[in-house]
Amino acid sequence: MEGIELRSRRIRIGCSRDQVAHALGVDAPTVQAWENDGAPIGCPSALEQVLRKLEAQHDREDALPAYAN
């Protein structure tokens, strides 16, 4: 995965770098370095798994009907 793909997927699901970093057990500057291709992604399989989980949660939330009070 390239940094630009990581960044675009993270933004699409509305997650901050801190949220992705926390889910992976790394710090936000590490995620930033990955997004800028400043460092190789040290755990690409774990990153893919976390992104898929976050995307699924986001998609389920989008599918919920909005109710007006």
N, CA, C, O and CB atoms as a CASP TS submission, in Angstrom:
PFRMAT TS
TARGET T0000
AUTHOR 0000-0000-0000
METHOD Language model
MODEL 1
PARENT N/A
ATOM      1  N   MET     1       0.845  -1.174   0.000  1.00  0.00           N
ATOM      2  CA  MET     1       0.000   0.000   0.000  1.00  0.00           C
ATOM      3  C   MET     1       0.890   1.236   0.000  1.00  0.00           C
ATOM      4  O   MET     1       1.884   1.315   0.721  1.00  0.00           O
ATOM      5  CB  MET     1      -0.961  -0.002   1.217  1.00  0.00           C
ATOM      6  N   GLU     2       0.509   2.176  -0.812  1.00  0.00           N
ATOM      7  CA  GLU     2       1.216   3.460  -0.879  1.00  0.00           C
ATOM      8  C   GLU     2       0.625   4.417   0.147  1.00  0.00           C
ATOM      9  O   GLU     2      -0.511   4.253   0.591  1.00  0.00           O
ATOM     10  CB  GLU     2       1.133   4.071  -2.308  1.00  0.00           C
ATOM     11  N   GLY     3       1.410   5.408   0.510  1.00  0.00           N
ATOM     12  CA  GLY     3       0.969   6.393   1.491  1.00  0.00           C
ATOM     13  C   GLY     3      -0.284   7.139   1.083  1.00  0.00           C
ATOM     14  O   GLY     3      -1.134   7.429   1.924  1.00  0.00           O
ATOM     15  N   ILE     4      -0.409   7.453  -0.195  1.00  0.00           N
ATOM     16  CA  ILE     4      -1.570   8.201  -0.667  1.00  0.00           C
ATOM     17  C   ILE     4      -2.843   7.377  -0.499  1.00  0.00           C
ATOM     18  O   ILE     4      -3.903   7.928  -0.201  1.00  0.00           O
ATOM     19  CB  ILE     4      -1.387   8.606  -2.138  1.00  0.00           C
ATOM     20  N   GLU     5      -2.747   6.064  -0.686  1.00  0.00           N
ATOM     21  CA  GLU     5      -3.918   5.194  -0.487  1.00  0.00           C
ATOM     22  C   GLU     5      -4.311   5.161   0.984  1.00  0.00           C
ATOM     23  O   GLU     5      -5.493   5.248   1.319  1.00  0.00           O
ATOM     24  CB  GLU     5      -3.630   3.759  -0.993  1.00  0.00           C
ATOM     25  N   LEU     6      -3.325   5.035   1.858  1.00  0.00           N
ATOM     26  CA  LEU     6      -3.601   5.062   3.302  1.00  0.00           C
ATOM     27  C   LEU     6      -4.311   6.353   3.673  1.00  0.00           C
ATOM     28  O   LEU     6      -5.334   6.328   4.357  1.00  0.00           O
ATOM     29  CB  LEU     6      -2.294   4.917   4.118  1.00  0.00           C
ATOM     30  N   ARG     7      -3.777   7.468   3.230  1.00  0.00           N
ATOM     31  CA  ARG     7      -4.360   8.766   3.573  1.00  0.00           C
ATOM     32  C   ARG     7      -5.783   8.901   3.037  1.00  0.00           C
ATOM     33  O   ARG     7      -6.675   9.350   3.757  1.00  0.00           O
ATOM     34  CB  ARG     7      -3.490   9.898   3.027  1.00  0.00           C
ATOM     35  N   SER     8      -6.001   8.521   1.792  1.00  0.00           N
ATOM     36  CA  SER     8      -7.334   8.680   1.216  1.00  0.00           C
ATOM     37  C   SER     8      -8.349   7.768   1.894  1.00  0.00           C
ATOM     38  O   SER     8      -9.492   8.174   2.108  1.00  0.00           O
ATOM     39  CB  SER     8      -7.299   8.395  -0.280  1.00  0.00           C
ATOM     40  N   ARG     9      -7.955   6.551   2.235  1.00  0.00           N
ATOM     41  CA  ARG     9      -8.875   5.650   2.942  1.00  0.00           C
ATOM     42  C   ARG     9      -9.173   6.168   4.336  1.00  0.00           C
ATOM     43  O   ARG     9     -10.316   6.110   4.788  1.00  0.00           O
ATOM     44  CB  ARG     9      -8.292   4.234   3.023  1.00  0.00           C
ATOM     45  N   ARG    10      -8.158   6.674   5.023  1.00  0.00           N
ATOM     46  CA  ARG    10      -8.351   7.205   6.381  1.00  0.00           C
ATOM     47  C   ARG    10      -9.308   8.387   6.344  1.00  0.00           C
ATOM     48  O   ARG    10     -10.212   8.476   7.174  1.00  0.00           O
ATOM     49  CB  ARG    10      -6.995   7.631   7.010  1.00  0.00           C
ATOM     50  N   ILE    11      -9.123   9.278   5.407  1.00  0.00           N
ATOM     51  CA  ILE    11      -9.974  10.467   5.308  1.00  0.00           C
ATOM     52  C   ILE    11     -11.399  10.073   4.908  1.00  0.00           C
ATOM     53  O   ILE    11     -12.361  10.634   5.432  1.00  0.00           O
ATOM     54  CB  ILE    11      -9.387  11.472   4.285  1.00  0.00           C
ATOM     55  N   ARG    12     -11.544   9.124   3.994  1.00  0.00           N
ATOM     56  CA  ARG    12     -12.863   8.703   3.545  1.00  0.00           C
ATOM     57  C   ARG    12     -13.720   8.188   4.702  1.00  0.00           C
ATOM     58  O   ARG    12     -14.926   8.427   4.744  1.00  0.00           O
ATOM     59  CB  ARG    12     -12.730   7.628   2.479  1.00  0.00           C
ATOM     60  N   ILE    13     -13.090   7.485   5.633  1.00  0.00           N
ATOM     61  CA  ILE    13     -13.855   6.931   6.753  1.00  0.00           C
ATOM     62  C   ILE    13     -13.926   7.886   7.938  1.00  0.00           C
ATOM     63  O   ILE    13     -14.548   7.579   8.955  1.00  0.00           O
ATOM     64  CB  ILE    13     -13.245   5.619   7.198  1.00  0.00           C
ATOM     65  N   GLY    14     -13.290   9.042   7.803  1.00  0.00           N
ATOM     66  CA  GLY    14     -13.402  10.057   8.838  1.00  0.00           C
ATOM     67  C   GLY    14     -12.575   9.794  10.082  1.00  0.00           C
ATOM     68  O   GLY    14     -12.943  10.228  11.173  1.00  0.00           O
ATOM     69  N   CYS    15     -11.471   9.093   9.935  1.00  0.00           N
ATOM     70  CA  CYS    15     -10.593   8.807  11.077  1.00  0.00           C
ATOM     71  C   CYS    15      -9.408   9.753  11.088  1.00  0.00           C
ATOM     72  O   CYS    15      -8.897  10.152  10.042  1.00  0.00           O
ATOM     73  CB  CYS    15     -10.105   7.350  11.038  1.00  0.00           C
ATOM     74  N   SER    16      -8.987  10.097  12.281  1.00  0.00           N
ATOM     75  CA  SER    16      -7.781  10.903  12.434  1.00  0.00           C
ATOM     76  C   SER    16      -6.560   9.987  12.393  1.00  0.00           C
ATOM     77  O   SER    16      -6.678   8.766  12.493  1.00  0.00           O
ATOM     78  CB  SER    16      -7.819  11.718  13.760  1.00  0.00           C
ATOM     79  N   ARG    17      -5.412  10.586  12.246  1.00  0.00           N
ATOM     80  CA  ARG    17      -4.168   9.806  12.328  1.00  0.00           C
ATOM     81  C   ARG    17      -4.057   9.170  13.704  1.00  0.00           C
ATOM     82  O   ARG    17      -3.608   8.031  13.835  1.00  0.00           O
ATOM     83  CB  ARG    17      -2.927  10.698  12.042  1.00  0.00           C
ATOM     84  N   ASP    18      -4.468   9.909  14.729  1.00  0.00           N
ATOM     85  CA  ASP    18      -4.413   9.376  16.096  1.00  0.00           C
ATOM     86  C   ASP    18      -5.259   8.113  16.233  1.00  0.00           C
ATOM     87  O   ASP    18      -4.837   7.155  16.881  1.00  0.00           O
ATOM     88  CB  ASP    18      -4.889  10.435  17.101  1.00  0.00           C
ATOM     89  N   GLN    19      -6.439   8.103  15.634  1.00  0.00           N
ATOM     90  CA  GLN    19      -7.313   6.933  15.733  1.00  0.00           C
ATOM     91  C   GLN    19      -6.703   5.720  15.050  1.00  0.00           C
ATOM     92  O   GLN    19      -6.730   4.616  15.594  1.00  0.00           O
ATOM     93  CB  GLN    19      -8.674   7.238  15.125  1.00  0.00           C
ATOM     94  N   VAL    20      -6.157   5.922  13.865  1.00  0.00           N
ATOM     95  CA  VAL    20      -5.518   4.814  13.153  1.00  0.00           C
ATOM     96  C   VAL    20      -4.284   4.352  13.924  1.00  0.00           C
ATOM     97  O   VAL    20      -4.051   3.153  14.073  1.00  0.00           O
ATOM     98  CB  VAL    20      -5.132   5.232  11.707  1.00  0.00           C
ATOM     99  N   ALA    21      -3.508   5.296  14.406  1.00  0.00           N
ATOM    100  CA  ALA    21      -2.303   4.954  15.167  1.00  0.00           C
ATOM    101  C   ALA    21      -2.661   4.146  16.405  1.00  0.00           C
ATOM    102  O   ALA    21      -2.019   3.137  16.696  1.00  0.00           O
ATOM    103  CB  ALA    21      -1.538   6.225  15.567  1.00  0.00           C
ATOM    104  N   HIS    22      -3.675   4.581  17.131  1.00  0.00           N
ATOM    105  CA  HIS    22      -4.097   3.873  18.343  1.00  0.00           C
ATOM    106  C   HIS    22      -4.519   2.443  18.014  1.00  0.00           C
ATOM    107  O   HIS    22      -4.162   1.507  18.729  1.00  0.00           O
ATOM    108  CB  HIS    22      -5.255   4.623  19.031  1.00  0.00           C
ATOM    109  N   ALA    23      -5.273   2.276  16.939  1.00  0.00           N
ATOM    110  CA  ALA    23      -5.738   0.948  16.545  1.00  0.00           C
ATOM    111  C   ALA    23      -4.579   0.013  16.203  1.00  0.00           C
ATOM    112  O   ALA    23      -4.693  -1.204  16.346  1.00  0.00           O
ATOM    113  CB  ALA    23      -6.679   1.058  15.357  1.00  0.00           C
ATOM    114  N   LEU    24      -3.468   0.585  15.752  1.00  0.00           N
ATOM    115  CA  LEU    24      -2.304  -0.214  15.356  1.00  0.00           C
ATOM    116  C   LEU    24      -1.233  -0.307  16.441  1.00  0.00           C
ATOM    117  O   LEU    24      -0.309  -1.114  16.344  1.00  0.00           O
ATOM    118  CB  LEU    24      -1.695   0.365  14.110  1.00  0.00           C
ATOM    119  N   GLY    25      -1.366   0.520  17.468  1.00  0.00           N
ATOM    120  CA  GLY    25      -0.342   0.508  18.520  1.00  0.00           C
ATOM    121  C   GLY    25       0.924   1.247  18.134  1.00  0.00           C
ATOM    122  O   GLY    25       2.013   0.918  18.604  1.00  0.00           O
ATOM    123  N   VAL    26       0.777   2.258  17.266  1.00  0.00           N
ATOM    124  CA  VAL    26       1.907   3.111  16.891  1.00  0.00           C
ATOM    125  C   VAL    26       1.526   4.550  17.213  1.00  0.00           C
ATOM    126  O   VAL    26       0.406   4.809  17.652  1.00  0.00           O
ATOM    127  CB  VAL    26       2.281   2.947  15.368  1.00  0.00           C
ATOM    128  N   ASP    27       2.441   5.483  17.001  1.00  0.00           N
ATOM    129  CA  ASP    27       2.093   6.880  17.260  1.00  0.00           C
ATOM    130  C   ASP    27       1.684   7.584  15.965  1.00  0.00           C
ATOM    131  O   ASP    27       1.974   7.114  14.865  1.00  0.00           O
ATOM    132  CB  ASP    27       3.277   7.618  17.916  1.00  0.00           C
ATOM    133  N   ALA    28       1.008   8.714  16.123  1.00  0.00           N
ATOM    134  CA  ALA    28       0.499   9.463  14.970  1.00  0.00           C
ATOM    135  C   ALA    28       1.605   9.907  14.011  1.00  0.00           C
ATOM    136  O   ALA    28       1.392   9.870  12.799  1.00  0.00           O
ATOM    137  CB  ALA    28      -0.266  10.675  15.449  1.00  0.00           C
ATOM    138  N   PRO    29       2.783  10.327  14.503  1.00  0.00           N
ATOM    139  CA  PRO    29       3.853  10.682  13.558  1.00  0.00           C
ATOM    140  C   PRO    29       4.277   9.513  12.657  1.00  0.00           C
ATOM    141  O   PRO    29       4.720   9.725  11.528  1.00  0.00           O
ATOM    142  CB  PRO    29       5.062  11.186  14.325  1.00  0.00           C
ATOM    143  N   THR    30       4.139   8.288  13.157  1.00  0.00           N
ATOM    144  CA  THR    30       4.451   7.120  12.331  1.00  0.00           C
ATOM    145  C   THR    30       3.454   7.010  11.188  1.00  0.00           C
ATOM    146  O   THR    30       3.840   6.776  10.043  1.00  0.00           O
ATOM    147  CB  THR    30       4.443   5.828  13.179  1.00  0.00           C
ATOM    148  N   VAL    31       2.167   7.179  11.497  1.00  0.00           N
ATOM    149  CA  VAL    31       1.136   7.132  10.456  1.00  0.00           C
ATOM    150  C   VAL    31       1.372   8.256   9.450  1.00  0.00           C
ATOM    151  O   VAL    31       1.225   8.054   8.244  1.00  0.00           O
ATOM    152  CB  VAL    31      -0.288   7.246  11.077  1.00  0.00           C
ATOM    153  N   GLN    32       1.735   9.427   9.938  1.00  0.00           N
ATOM    154  CA  GLN    32       2.016  10.555   9.047  1.00  0.00           C
ATOM    155  C   GLN    32       3.193  10.218   8.123  1.00  0.00           C
ATOM    156  O   GLN    32       3.151  10.512   6.928  1.00  0.00           O
ATOM    157  CB  GLN    32       2.323  11.838   9.870  1.00  0.00           C
ATOM    158  N   ALA    33       4.223   9.612   8.669  1.00  0.00           N
ATOM    159  CA  ALA    33       5.385   9.231   7.855  1.00  0.00           C
ATOM    160  C   ALA    33       4.981   8.219   6.786  1.00  0.00           C
ATOM    161  O   ALA    33       5.449   8.299   5.651  1.00  0.00           O
ATOM    162  CB  ALA    33       6.505   8.647   8.746  1.00  0.00           C
ATOM    163  N   TRP    34       4.122   7.274   7.137  1.00  0.00           N
ATOM    164  CA  TRP    34       3.640   6.303   6.144  1.00  0.00           C
ATOM    165  C   TRP    34       2.873   7.015   5.039  1.00  0.00           C
ATOM    166  O   TRP    34       3.067   6.736   3.856  1.00  0.00           O
ATOM    167  CB  TRP    34       2.743   5.232   6.812  1.00  0.00           C
ATOM    168  N   GLU    35       1.996   7.944   5.437  1.00  0.00           N
ATOM    169  CA  GLU    35       1.191   8.659   4.443  1.00  0.00           C
ATOM    170  C   GLU    35       2.043   9.488   3.494  1.00  0.00           C
ATOM    171  O   GLU    35       1.694   9.653   2.325  1.00  0.00           O
ATOM    172  CB  GLU    35       0.189   9.556   5.135  1.00  0.00           C
ATOM    173  N   ASN    36       3.138  10.000   3.983  1.00  0.00           N
ATOM    174  CA  ASN    36       4.034  10.828   3.168  1.00  0.00           C
ATOM    175  C   ASN    36       5.134  10.015   2.504  1.00  0.00           C
ATOM    176  O   ASN    36       6.055  10.572   1.908  1.00  0.00           O
ATOM    177  CB  ASN    36       4.656  11.914   4.019  1.00  0.00           C
ATOM    178  N   ASP    37       5.032   8.691   2.610  1.00  0.00           N
ATOM    179  CA  ASP    37       6.054   7.783   2.079  1.00  0.00           C
ATOM    180  C   ASP    37       7.439   8.103   2.633  1.00  0.00           C
ATOM    181  O   ASP    37       8.455   7.907   1.964  1.00  0.00           O
ATOM    182  CB  ASP    37       6.080   7.851   0.556  1.00  0.00           C
ATOM    183  N   GLY    38       7.457   8.600   3.871  1.00  0.00           N
ATOM    184  CA  GLY    38       8.713   8.921   4.531  1.00  0.00           C
ATOM    185  C   GLY    38       9.292   7.750   5.288  1.00  0.00           C
ATOM    186  O   GLY    38      10.437   7.796   5.737  1.00  0.00           O
ATOM    187  N   ALA    39       8.503   6.696   5.433  1.00  0.00           N
ATOM    188  CA  ALA    39       8.955   5.491   6.114  1.00  0.00           C
ATOM    189  C   ALA    39       8.155   4.322   5.560  1.00  0.00           C
ATOM    190  O   ALA    39       6.982   4.478   5.221  1.00  0.00           O
ATOM    191  CB  ALA    39       8.792   5.610   7.670  1.00  0.00           C
ATOM    192  N   PRO    40       8.780   3.150   5.465  1.00  0.00           N
ATOM    193  CA  PRO    40       8.028   1.989   4.993  1.00  0.00           C
ATOM    194  C   PRO    40       6.997   1.566   6.039  1.00  0.00           C
ATOM    195  O   PRO    40       7.237   1.677   7.241  1.00  0.00           O
ATOM    196  CB  PRO    40       8.982   0.816   4.672  1.00  0.00           C
ATOM    197  N   ILE    41       5.865   1.089   5.573  1.00  0.00           N
ATOM    198  CA  ILE    41       4.840   0.604   6.490  1.00  0.00           C
ATOM    199  C   ILE    41       5.344  -0.689   7.097  1.00  0.00           C
ATOM    200  O   ILE    41       5.527  -1.689   6.404  1.00  0.00           O
ATOM    201  CB  ILE    41       3.465   0.395   5.768  1.00  0.00           C
ATOM    202  N   GLY    42       5.568  -0.655   8.405  1.00  0.00           N
ATOM    203  CA  GLY    42       6.187  -1.779   9.093  1.00  0.00           C
ATOM    204  C   GLY    42       5.264  -2.957   9.320  1.00  0.00           C
ATOM    205  O   GLY    42       5.732  -4.064   9.589  1.00  0.00           O
ATOM    206  N   CYS    43       3.965  -2.743   9.218  1.00  0.00           N
ATOM    207  CA  CYS    43       3.001  -3.808   9.488  1.00  0.00           C
ATOM    208  C   CYS    43       1.860  -3.728   8.477  1.00  0.00           C
ATOM    209  O   CYS    43       0.719  -3.464   8.855  1.00  0.00           O
ATOM    210  CB  CYS    43       2.454  -3.709  10.942  1.00  0.00           C
ATOM    211  N   PRO    44       2.156  -3.953   7.191  1.00  0.00           N
ATOM    212  CA  PRO    44       1.136  -3.749   6.162  1.00  0.00           C
ATOM    213  C   PRO    44      -0.102  -4.632   6.321  1.00  0.00           C
ATOM    214  O   PRO    44      -1.213  -4.185   6.036  1.00  0.00           O
ATOM    215  CB  PRO    44       1.737  -3.993   4.820  1.00  0.00           C
ATOM    216  N   SER    45       0.068  -5.864   6.766  1.00  0.00           N
ATOM    217  CA  SER    45      -1.092  -6.743   6.940  1.00  0.00           C
ATOM    218  C   SER    45      -1.993  -6.247   8.051  1.00  0.00           C
ATOM    219  O   SER    45      -3.216  -6.243   7.905  1.00  0.00           O
ATOM    220  CB  SER    45      -0.645  -8.170   7.234  1.00  0.00           C
ATOM    221  N   ALA    46      -1.402  -5.829   9.164  1.00  0.00           N
ATOM    222  CA  ALA    46      -2.188  -5.302  10.279  1.00  0.00           C
ATOM    223  C   ALA    46      -2.878  -4.006   9.871  1.00  0.00           C
ATOM    224  O   ALA    46      -4.035  -3.784  10.226  1.00  0.00           O
ATOM    225  CB  ALA    46      -1.293  -5.068  11.513  1.00  0.00           C
ATOM    226  N   LEU    47      -2.192  -3.163   9.142  1.00  0.00           N
ATOM    227  CA  LEU    47      -2.788  -1.910   8.681  1.00  0.00           C
ATOM    228  C   LEU    47      -3.984  -2.192   7.792  1.00  0.00           C
ATOM    229  O   LEU    47      -5.034  -1.571   7.959  1.00  0.00           O
ATOM    230  CB  LEU    47      -1.754  -1.058   7.928  1.00  0.00           C
ATOM    231  N   GLU    48      -3.848  -3.108   6.858  1.00  0.00           N
ATOM    232  CA  GLU    48      -4.951  -3.458   5.965  1.00  0.00           C
ATOM    233  C   GLU    48      -6.139  -3.996   6.759  1.00  0.00           C
ATOM    234  O   GLU    48      -7.286  -3.648   6.478  1.00  0.00           O
ATOM    235  CB  GLU    48      -4.493  -4.493   4.924  1.00  0.00           C
ATOM    236  N   GLN    49      -5.867  -4.830   7.732  1.00  0.00           N
ATOM    237  CA  GLN    49      -6.933  -5.406   8.556  1.00  0.00           C
ATOM    238  C   GLN    49      -7.666  -4.316   9.342  1.00  0.00           C
ATOM    239  O   GLN    49      -8.895  -4.315   9.406  1.00  0.00           O
ATOM    240  CB  GLN    49      -6.356  -6.459   9.521  1.00  0.00           C
ATOM    241  N   VAL    50      -6.919  -3.400   9.933  1.00  0.00           N
ATOM    242  CA  VAL    50      -7.521  -2.302  10.697  1.00  0.00           C
ATOM    243  C   VAL    50      -8.343  -1.402   9.783  1.00  0.00           C
ATOM    244  O   VAL    50      -9.460  -1.022  10.135  1.00  0.00           O
ATOM    245  CB  VAL    50      -6.433  -1.478  11.416  1.00  0.00           C
ATOM    246  N   LEU    51      -7.810  -1.058   8.622  1.00  0.00           N
ATOM    247  CA  LEU    51      -8.548  -0.199   7.696  1.00  0.00           C
ATOM    248  C   LEU    51      -9.843  -0.863   7.229  1.00  0.00           C
ATOM    249  O   LEU    51     -10.877  -0.202   7.125  1.00  0.00           O
ATOM    250  CB  LEU    51      -7.675   0.151   6.489  1.00  0.00           C
ATOM    251  N   ARG    52      -9.791  -2.150   6.950  1.00  0.00           N
ATOM    252  CA  ARG    52     -11.009  -2.855   6.532  1.00  0.00           C
ATOM    253  C   ARG    52     -12.059  -2.839   7.638  1.00  0.00           C
ATOM    254  O   ARG    52     -13.245  -2.644   7.374  1.00  0.00           O
ATOM    255  CB  ARG    52     -10.684  -4.304   6.139  1.00  0.00           C
ATOM    256  N   LYS    53     -11.622  -3.044   8.867  1.00  0.00           N
ATOM    257  CA  LYS    53     -12.551  -3.017  10.000  1.00  0.00           C
ATOM    258  C   LYS    53     -13.165  -1.625  10.151  1.00  0.00           C
ATOM    259  O   LYS    53     -14.378  -1.499  10.319  1.00  0.00           O
ATOM    260  CB  LYS    53     -11.830  -3.430  11.306  1.00  0.00           C
ATOM    261  N   LEU    54     -12.348  -0.595  10.095  1.00  0.00           N
ATOM    262  CA  LEU    54     -12.844   0.776  10.225  1.00  0.00           C
ATOM    263  C   LEU    54     -13.764   1.139   9.059  1.00  0.00           C
ATOM    264  O   LEU    54     -14.767   1.825   9.254  1.00  0.00           O
ATOM    265  CB  LEU    54     -11.670   1.767  10.299  1.00  0.00           C
ATOM    266  N   GLU    55     -13.434   0.688   7.858  1.00  0.00           N
ATOM    267  CA  GLU    55     -14.286   0.945   6.694  1.00  0.00           C
ATOM    268  C   GLU    55     -15.639   0.256   6.850  1.00  0.00           C
ATOM    269  O   GLU    55     -16.673   0.836   6.520  1.00  0.00           O
ATOM    270  CB  GLU    55     -13.595   0.468   5.404  1.00  0.00           C
ATOM    271  N   ALA    56     -15.635  -0.974   7.348  1.00  0.00           N
ATOM    272  CA  ALA    56     -16.889  -1.700   7.549  1.00  0.00           C
ATOM    273  C   ALA    56     -17.765  -0.986   8.574  1.00  0.00           C
ATOM    274  O   ALA    56     -18.977  -0.869   8.388  1.00  0.00           O
ATOM    275  CB  ALA    56     -16.611  -3.144   8.002  1.00  0.00           C
ATOM    276  N   GLN    57     -17.150  -0.509   9.657  1.00  0.00           N
ATOM    277  CA  GLN    57     -17.904   0.239  10.668  1.00  0.00           C
ATOM    278  C   GLN    57     -18.479   1.512  10.062  1.00  0.00           C
ATOM    279  O   GLN    57     -19.634   1.855  10.313  1.00  0.00           O
ATOM    280  CB  GLN    57     -17.007   0.580  11.880  1.00  0.00           C
ATOM    281  N   HIS    58     -17.694   2.198   9.281  1.00  0.00           N
ATOM    282  CA  HIS    58     -18.136   3.439   8.642  1.00  0.00           C
ATOM    283  C   HIS    58     -19.289   3.167   7.686  1.00  0.00           C
ATOM    284  O   HIS    58     -20.271   3.910   7.665  1.00  0.00           O
ATOM    285  CB  HIS    58     -16.971   4.108   7.892  1.00  0.00           C
ATOM    286  N   ASP    59     -19.172   2.106   6.894  1.00  0.00           N
ATOM    287  CA  ASP    59     -20.213   1.777   5.927  1.00  0.00           C
ATOM    288  C   ASP    59     -21.518   1.393   6.622  1.00  0.00           C
ATOM    289  O   ASP    59     -22.598   1.741   6.144  1.00  0.00           O
ATOM    290  CB  ASP    59     -19.750   0.641   5.020  1.00  0.00           C
ATOM    291  N   ARG    60     -21.429   0.680   7.743  1.00  0.00           N
ATOM    292  CA  ARG    60     -22.635   0.329   8.500  1.00  0.00           C
ATOM    293  C   ARG    60     -23.305   1.574   9.050  1.00  0.00           C
ATOM    294  O   ARG    60     -24.531   1.682   9.021  1.00  0.00           O
ATOM    295  CB  ARG    60     -22.295  -0.636   9.643  1.00  0.00           C
ATOM    296  N   GLU    61     -22.517   2.515   9.552  1.00  0.00           N
ATOM    297  CA  GLU    61     -23.069   3.757  10.094  1.00  0.00           C
ATOM    298  C   GLU    61     -23.750   4.567   8.998  1.00  0.00           C
ATOM    299  O   GLU    61     -24.790   5.182   9.233  1.00  0.00           O
ATOM    300  CB  GLU    61     -21.964   4.592  10.762  1.00  0.00           C
ATOM    301  N   ASP    62     -23.166   4.571   7.798  1.00  0.00           N
ATOM    302  CA  ASP    62     -23.768   5.297   6.669  1.00  0.00           C
ATOM    303  C   ASP    62     -25.079   4.653   6.229  1.00  0.00           C
ATOM    304  O   ASP    62     -25.960   5.328   5.697  1.00  0.00           O
ATOM    305  CB  ASP    62     -22.792   5.351   5.486  1.00  0.00           C
ATOM    306  N   ALA    63     -25.204   3.345   6.451  1.00  0.00           N
ATOM    307  CA  ALA    63     -26.395   2.624   6.001  1.00  0.00           C
ATOM    308  C   ALA    63     -27.568   2.807   6.962  1.00  0.00           C
ATOM    309  O   ALA    63     -28.706   2.510   6.601  1.00  0.00           O
ATOM    310  CB  ALA    63     -26.083   1.141   5.844  1.00  0.00           C
ATOM    311  N   LEU    64     -27.314   3.287   8.166  1.00  0.00           N
ATOM    312  CA  LEU    64     -28.391   3.474   9.136  1.00  0.00           C
ATOM    313  C   LEU    64     -29.289   4.625   8.707  1.00  0.00           C
ATOM    314  O   LEU    64     -28.799   5.664   8.263  1.00  0.00           O
ATOM    315  CB  LEU    64     -27.819   3.734  10.544  1.00  0.00           C
ATOM    316  N   PRO    65     -30.605   4.447   8.838  1.00  0.00           N
ATOM    317  CA  PRO    65     -31.504   5.535   8.470  1.00  0.00           C
ATOM    318  C   PRO    65     -31.402   6.690   9.471  1.00  0.00           C
ATOM    319  O   PRO    65     -31.196   6.481  10.667  1.00  0.00           O
ATOM    320  CB  PRO    65     -32.951   5.027   8.389  1.00  0.00           C
ATOM    321  N   ALA    66     -31.547   7.873   8.968  1.00  0.00           N
ATOM    322  CA  ALA    66     -31.528   9.054   9.839  1.00  0.00           C
ATOM    323  C   ALA    66     -32.960   9.329  10.282  1.00  0.00           C
ATOM    324  O   ALA    66     -33.876   9.387   9.461  1.00  0.00           O
ATOM    325  CB  ALA    66     -30.908  10.308   9.106  1.00  0.00           C
ATOM    326  N   TYR    67     -33.136   9.493  11.558  1.00  0.00           N
ATOM    327  CA  TYR    67     -34.465   9.759  12.105  1.00  0.00           C
ATOM    328  C   TYR    67     -34.541  11.200  12.581  1.00  0.00           C
ATOM    329  O   TYR    67     -33.647  11.691  13.270  1.00  0.00           O
ATOM    330  CB  TYR    67     -34.794   8.787  13.262  1.00  0.00           C
ATOM    331  N   ALA    68     -35.598  11.852  12.210  1.00  0.00           N
ATOM    332  CA  ALA    68     -35.818  13.243  12.664  1.00  0.00           C
ATOM    333  C   ALA    68     -36.634  13.211  13.945  1.00  0.00           C
ATOM    334  O   ALA    68     -37.576  12.428  14.075  1.00  0.00           O
ATOM    335  CB  ALA    68     -36.549  14.103  11.562  1.00  0.00           C
ATOM    336  N   ASN    69     -36.273  14.051  14.872  1.00  0.00           N
ATOM    337  CA  ASN    69     -37.048  14.131  16.122  1.00  0.00           C
ATOM    338  C   ASN    69     -38.159  15.116  15.994  1.00  0.00           C
ATOM    339  O   ASN    69     -38.917  15.319  16.942  1.00  0.00           O
ATOM    340  CB  ASN    69     -36.165  14.512  17.296  1.00  0.00           C
TER
END
